[in-house]
Amino acid sequence: MLTLKLINEETQRVVEGLKKKHFNDAETAIANVQAIDRQRREAQQQLDANLAESKKMAAQIGALMKEQKKDEANAVKEKVAKLKETNKQLEEQMNNAQQQLTTLLCQIPNIPYDEVPEGAAAEDNHVVKSNLKECVEGDTVGNWTANPEVVSARLPHWELAKKYNLIDFDLGVKITGAGFPVYIGKGARLQRALINFFLDEARQSGYTEIMPPTVVNAASGYGTGQLPDKEGQMYHCEVDDFYLIPTAEVPVTNIYRDVILDEKDLPIKNCAYTECFRREAGSYGKDVRGLNRLHEFSKIEIVRIDKPEHSKESHREMLEHVEGLLKKLELPYRILLLCGGDQSFTSAICYDFEVYSEAQKRWLEVSSVSNFDTYQANRLKCRYRRADNKKTELCHTLNGSALALPRIVAAILENNQTEEGIRIPKALVPYCGFDIID
């Protein structure tokens, strides 16, 4: 969440940042935070003054008792007793104000960096890079020549999955429900190959592999900003008050909740493969067909904890890592800088990676790489101790998908169709044990 220091010292920048994120009535929200913060600080100041006065009175009582001035000592004791009652009320006011502050701050999103473009929705995002050739007349995507033998009549991945017996969507409905596919044979092997490939690539880039729980408590969901869950997108185990994770970002980042790190240990680089669970409430239509939008899916996540002055460099390195994966998979991709209105609640800046589906004639998001600045760290109480002055400061947290599997599988199937079958990208062949699906 935003720090009170930032809100009070840079109020106008915070308000303008919230407007860029299209947060409703930013001025009122920030004014309410500042008003409650003033109440809390005033109560704290009065309490501190009262405690100092009580200390003086205690000394007076001792001195009066030594001088045998019992009546005067008792009078001072009565004043002390009244102060204690007042202090209880002040403490209650402070606690109530702190609870109100926390509730309000949890409802206010992070503010975007200056380079984040204005915009309200996905259509306002900026394409910053693509590996596609110049577009030809009448073609909004252009020619992609990495796989010149790909046949022109492409089938969508759900038809390919049925043709080659790779994924059974109906069986998933029988076992669980829609959005829980069953991978079979070479489809399962392709899935496992991608997981191992992504983990190996992350390890070679200096990430330490973590195998975290896929169920977390409410404190963990709160720490990374998934809770309070306004959209109801998390699966909730009500009996134990646990949540199924929507991304490995939640358990991995929470490793550093309530931790003070040493500056020399930063940046910390972790990666994790997990199953992810999302209710995707409200999703319907052609965009959710096949692997396009699932309730359970596999994903490899990369997470960094860094100091503020180096976090932008970390973000750049993470973007290069994800782009390198797409290059090795020989997929047509583009990179978008998200506008303020399309950013997540917690991010300060976010880039999306999309791969092109030739069969569906649309782009599929496969990764989001975000820098959260101090927003998550403030909720997590994740700090580091500076080497020069030993002071503690909030860390920066970053994370990105590297990568989410369902749409990568869809893109591999759709973009590698040949007359003989579906060609496997060369980088994956050693992991799959086969070079074609036929």
C-alpha positions in Angstrom: 0.0 0.0 0.0 1.0 3.6 -0.4 3.1 5.0 2.5 1.7 7.9 4.6 5.0 9.6 4.0 4.5 9.6 0.3 0.8 10.7 0.6 1.6 13.6 3.0 4.8 14.8 1.3 3.7 14.4 -2.4 0.0 14.7 -2.2 -0.6 16.1 -5.6 1.6 13.5 -7.4 -0.3 10.8 -5.6 -3.7 12.2 -6.6 -2.6 12.6 -10.3 -1.2 9.1 -10.3 -4.5 7.7 -9.0 -6.3 9.6 -11.7 -4.0 8.0 -14.3 -5.1 4.7 -13.0 -8.7 5.8 -13.3 -9.3 5.5 -9.5 -12.6 7.1 -8.7 -12.6 10.3 -6.6 -8.9 10.3 -5.8 -8.9 13.6 -4.0 -11.6 12.5 -1.5 -9.8 9.2 -0.8 -6.5 10.9 -0.1 -8.2 13.7 1.9 -9.9 11.0 4.1 -6.6 9.3 4.7 -4.9 12.5 5.7 -7.8 13.5 8.0 -7.7 10.2 9.9 -3.9 10.3 10.0 -4.1 13.7 11.6 -6.6 12.4 14.2 -4.2 9.5 14.9 -1.2 11.7 15.3 -3.0 14.3 17.5 -4.1 11.5 19.8 -0.6 10.1 19.8 0.8 13.6 20.7 -1.7 14.0 23.5 -1.0 10.5 24.8 2.8 11.2 24.8 2.3 14.5 26.7 0.0 12.7 29.2 2.6 10.0 29.8 5.3 12.5 30.3 3.1 14.4 32.8 2.2 11.1 34.6 5.9 10.4 35.0 6.5 13.8 36.5 3.5 13.3 38.9 4.9 10.0 40.0 8.1 11.7 41.0 6.0 14.3 42.8 4.1 11.7 44.7 7.3 10.1 45.9 8.7 13.4 47.0 5.5 14.4 48.9 5.3 11.0 50.6 8.8 11.5 51.9 7.8 14.9 53.2 4.8 13.3 55.0 2.4 15.3 52.8 -0.1 12.5 52.4 -3.1 14.7 51.4 -1.2 16.5 48.7 0.2 13.1 47.5 -3.3 11.7 47.3 -4.5 14.7 45.3 -1.8 14.1 42.8 -2.7 10.4 42.7 -6.2 11.4 41.7 -4.9 13.4 38.8 -2.8 10.5 37.7 -5.9 8.2 37.8 -7.8 10.7 35.6 -4.9 10.8 33.2 -4.9 7.0 33.0 -8.6 7.0 32.0 -7.9 9.7 29.4 -5.0 7.7 28.1 -7.2 4.7 27.7 -9.6 6.7 25.6 -6.7 8.1 23.5 -5.3 4.7 22.9 -8.7 3.5 21.8 -9.0 6.5 19.4 -5.5 5.7 18.0 -6.4 2.1 17.5 -9.6 2.9 15.7 -7.9 5.5 13.6 -5.2 3.0 12.7 -7.8 0.4 11.7 -9.6 3.0 9.6 -6.3 4.0 8.0 -5.4 0.5 7.1 -8.8 -0.2 5.6 -8.7 3.0 3.5 -5.1 2.4 2.3 -5.9 -1.1 1.3 -8.6 0.2 -1.0 -6.2 2.7 -2.8 -4.1 1.3 -5.7 -0.5 1.9 -6.3 0.4 5.0 -8.4 2.0 4.4 -11.8 5.5 5.7 -12.8 5.7 8.8 -15.0 6.5 6.8 -18.1 3.3 4.8 -17.9 1.0 6.2 -20.7 -2.4 7.6 -20.2 -5.3 5.4 -21.1 -8.4 3.7 -19.8 -8.3 0.1 -21.2 -6.3 -2.4 -23.2 -6.8 -0.6 -26.5 -4.7 2.3 -25.1 -1.6 0.2 -24.3 1.5 0.9 -26.3 3.3 -1.7 -28.4 7.0 -1.1 -27.7 8.5 -4.1 -29.6 7.6 -6.9 -31.9 9.5 -9.6 -33.8 7.1 -9.5 -36.8 8.1 -8.1 -40.2 6.5 -5.0 -41.6 2.8 -5.5 -42.2 1.6 -6.2 -45.7 -1.5 -4.6 -47.2 -4.7 -5.8 -45.5 -2.7 -7.7 -42.8 -2.7 -6.2 -39.3 -0.1 -8.6 -38.1 2.4 -9.0 -40.9 4.4 -11.9 -42.2 6.2 -14.1 -39.6 9.0 -16.1 -41.2 10.5 -18.1 -38.3 8.5 -21.2 -39.5 8.4 -20.9 -43.3 7.0 -24.4 -43.7 3.8 -23.7 -41.6 0.7 -24.5 -43.7 -1.6 -21.7 -44.6 -4.8 -23.4 -43.5 -4.3 -23.4 -39.7 -6.6 -25.0 -37.2 -7.3 -23.6 -33.8 -5.6 -25.4 -30.9 -8.8 -27.0 -29.6 -9.3 -28.8 -32.9 -5.6 -29.8 -33.0 -5.8 -31.1 -29.5 -8.7 -33.3 -30.5 -7.1 -34.4 -33.8 -3.9 -35.5 -32.2 -5.4 -36.6 -28.8 -3.4 -34.1 -26.8 -6.0 -32.4 -24.5 -9.4 -33.6 -23.5 -11.6 -30.7 -22.5 -14.8 -32.7 -22.1 -13.1 -35.2 -19.8 -12.0 -32.2 -17.6 -15.7 -31.1 -17.5 -16.6 -34.6 -16.3 -14.0 -34.7 -13.6 -14.2 -31.1 -12.3 -15.9 -28.6 -14.6 -15.2 -26.2 -17.5 -11.7 -24.7 -17.4 -10.0 -27.8 -16.0 -8.5 -29.6 -19.1 -6.9 -33.1 -19.1 -3.6 -33.3 -20.9 -2.9 -36.7 -22.6 0.1 -38.4 -24.1 2.3 -36.0 -26.1 0.1 -33.1 -24.8 1.1 -34.0 -21.2 4.8 -34.5 -22.3 4.8 -31.1 -24.0 3.4 -29.5 -20.9 6.1 -31.1 -18.7 8.8 -30.2 -21.2 7.8 -26.5 -21.1 7.9 -26.5 -17.3 11.4 -28.0 -17.2 12.6 -25.8 -20.0 11.4 -22.6 -18.2 12.8 -23.7 -14.9 16.2 -24.5 -16.4 16.3 -21.2 -18.2 15.5 -19.4 -15.0 18.2 -21.2 -13.1 20.8 -20.4 -15.7 19.8 -16.8 -15.3 20.6 -16.9 -11.6 17.2 -17.6 -10.1 16.9 -19.9 -7.1 14.1 -22.4 -7.5 11.4 -22.5 -4.9 8.7 -25.1 -4.5 6.1 -23.3 -2.3 2.6 -24.3 -1.1 -0.2 -23.6 -3.5 -2.5 -22.8 -0.6 -1.9 -19.7 1.5 -3.4 -18.0 4.5 -5.1 -14.6 4.5 -2.0 -12.7 5.7 -0.1 -13.9 2.6 -2.9 -12.8 0.3 -3.0 -9.4 2.0 0.8 -9.0 1.8 0.9 -9.1 -2.0 -2.3 -7.3 -2.5 -4.6 -10.1 -3.6 -6.7 -9.5 -0.5 -9.1 -7.8 0.0 -10.3 -9.7 -3.1 -12.8 -7.3 -4.5 -13.5 -9.3 -7.7 -13.9 -12.6 -6.0 -11.4 -14.2 -8.3 -9.6 -16.4 -5.6 -10.8 -19.8 -4.6 -11.5 -19.7 -0.9 -11.3 -22.8 1.5 -13.8 -21.4 4.0 -13.4 -24.0 6.7 -9.6 -23.3 7.2 -9.7 -19.8 5.8 -7.1 -20.7 3.2 -6.9 -19.5 -0.4 -5.7 -21.3 -3.6 -3.0 -19.2 -5.1 -3.7 -17.3 -8.4 0.1 -17.1 -9.0 3.3 -18.2 -7.3 4.0 -14.5 -6.7 1.9 -14.8 -3.6 3.8 -17.5 -1.6 7.2 -16.7 -3.0 7.0 -13.0 -2.2 5.6 -13.7 1.2 8.8 -15.6 2.1 10.1 -12.1 2.9 7.1 -10.8 4.9 8.3 -9.3 8.2 11.9 -9.7 7.2 14.8 -7.3 7.3 17.3 -8.1 4.6 21.0 -7.1 4.3 21.8 -4.8 1.3 24.6 -7.1 0.2 22.1 -9.9 -0.4 20.0 -7.8 -2.9 18.7 -8.4 -5.4 17.1 -11.7 -4.4 16.1 -13.7 -7.4 13.6 -16.6 -7.0 11.6 -18.7 -9.5 8.8 -21.2 -8.9 6.6 -23.6 -10.9 3.1 -24.0 -9.4 -0.4 -24.8 -10.5 -2.5 -21.6 -10.4 -6.2 -21.2 -9.7 -8.5 -18.4 -10.8 -12.2 -18.3 -10.7 -12.3 -16.0 -13.8 -15.7 -14.9 -12.7 -17.6 -13.1 -15.4 -15.5 -14.6 -18.3 -17.5 -15.9 -21.2 -17.6 -16.1 -25.0 -15.2 -17.1 -27.7 -12.2 -15.6 -25.8 -12.4 -18.3 -23.2 -12.5 -21.3 -25.6 -9.9 -24.1 -25.3 -6.8 -23.0 -23.4 -7.5 -19.3 -23.7 -8.8 -18.9 -20.2 -8.6 -21.7 -17.6 -9.5 -22.0 -13.9 -6.4 -24.2 -13.2 -3.1 -23.8 -15.2 0.6 -24.2 -14.9 2.9 -21.2 -14.7 6.6 -20.4 -13.9 7.0 -17.2 -12.0 10.1 -15.1 -11.4 10.3 -12.9 -8.4 12.8 -10.3 -7.3 13.4 -8.3 -4.1 15.6 -5.4 -4.7 16.7 -2.0 -3.4 15.0 1.1 -4.9 18.0 2.4 -6.9 18.4 -0.9 -8.7 14.9 -2.1 -9.2 14.5 -0.5 -12.7 17.6 -2.4 -13.8 16.1 -5.6 -12.4 12.9 -4.9 -14.3 14.8 -4.6 -17.5 16.6 -7.8 -16.9 13.4 -9.6 -16.3 11.9 -8.3 -19.5 14.9 -9.5 -21.4 14.6 -12.9 -19.8 11.0 -13.4 -20.8 11.7 -12.1 -24.4 14.6 -14.6 -24.6 12.2 -17.5 -23.8 9.8 -16.5 -26.6 12.7 -16.2 -29.1 13.9 -19.7 -28.2 10.4 -21.0 -28.7 10.3 -19.3 -32.1 7.0 -17.7 -31.5 5.6 -14.4 -33.0 5.4 -12.0 -30.1 5.0 -8.4 -29.1 5.6 -6.4 -25.9 3.2 -3.8 -24.6 3.6 -1.1 -22.0 0.3 -1.0 -20.2 -1.5 2.3 -19.8 -2.6 3.5 -16.4 -6.2 2.2 -16.7 -5.1 -1.3 -17.7 -2.6 -1.9 -14.9 -3.1 -4.1 -12.0 -4.1 -2.7 -8.6 -0.6 -3.2 -7.2 1.8 -2.4 -10.0 3.7 0.8 -10.6 4.6 -0.2 -14.2 3.8 -3.4 -16.2 4.8 -4.8 -19.6 2.7 -7.6 -21.1 4.0 -10.1 -23.6 1.6 -11.5 -26.2 2.0 -14.2 -28.8 0.0 -14.2 -32.0 -2.6 -16.9 -32.7 -2.7 -17.3 -36.5 -5.8 -19.6 -36.2 -7.7 -17.3 -33.9 -6.4 -14.1 -35.6 -5.7 -12.4 -32.3 -3.0 -11.8 -29.7 -2.8 -13.9 -26.5 -1.2 -12.6 -23.3 1.4 -15.0 -21.9 3.3 -12.9 -19.4 3.0 -9.7 -17.3 6.3 -8.4 -15.8 5.7 -5.8 -13.1 7.6 -3.5 -10.7 5.5 -2.8 -7.6 7.9 -0.2 -6.1 7.4 -0.2 -2.3 3.7 -0.9 -2.5 3.8 -4.6 -1.7 6.8 -4.2 0.6 4.9 -1.8 2.8 2.1 -4.3 3.2 4.6 -7.1 3.8 6.9 -5.0 6.1 9.8 -6.2 3.9 12.8 -4.0 4.5 16.5 -4.0 4.0 19.4 -2.6 6.1 21.7 -0.2 4.2 25.4 -0.9 4.5 26.4 2.7 4.8 24.3 4.0 7.7 22.5 0.8 8.9 19.1 2.4 8.5 16.3 0.2 7.3 14.2 1.1 4.2 11.4 -0.6 2.3 12.5 -2.9 -0.5 11.1 -2.9 -4.1 9.3 -6.1 -5.2 9.0 -7.3 -8.8 7.5 -10.3 -10.5 6.7 -11.8 -13.9 5.4 -14.8 -15.7 8.2 -16.8 -17.3 5.9 -18.2 -18.6 2.2 -19.1 -18.3 1.8 -22.4 -20.1 -1.8 -22.6 -21.6 -1.5 -19.9 -24.2 2.1 -20.9 -25.0 0.9 -24.4 -25.7 -1.9 -23.0 -27.8 0.6 -20.8 -29.8 3.0 -23.7 -30.3 0.3 -25.9 -31.7 -1.3 -23.3 -33.9 1.9 -21.7 -35.3 3.8 -24.9 -36.0 1.4 -26.8 -38.2 2.9 -28.6 -41.2 1.7 -31.1 -43.7 3.4 -33.8 -41.6 2.2 -32.7 -38.2 3.0 -30.1 -35.5 6.7 -29.2 -35.4 8.3 -28.9 -31.9 10.6 -25.8 -31.5 14.2 -27.0 -31.5 14.8 -25.7 -27.9 12.1 -28.0 -26.6 13.0 -31.2 -28.5 15.6 -32.4 -25.8 12.9 -31.9 -23.2 10.0 -33.5 -25.2 11.9 -36.5 -26.6 10.2 -36.0 -29.9 10.4 -33.3 -32.7 6.9 -33.6 -34.2 3.4 -34.4 -33.1 1.8 -36.6 -35.8 
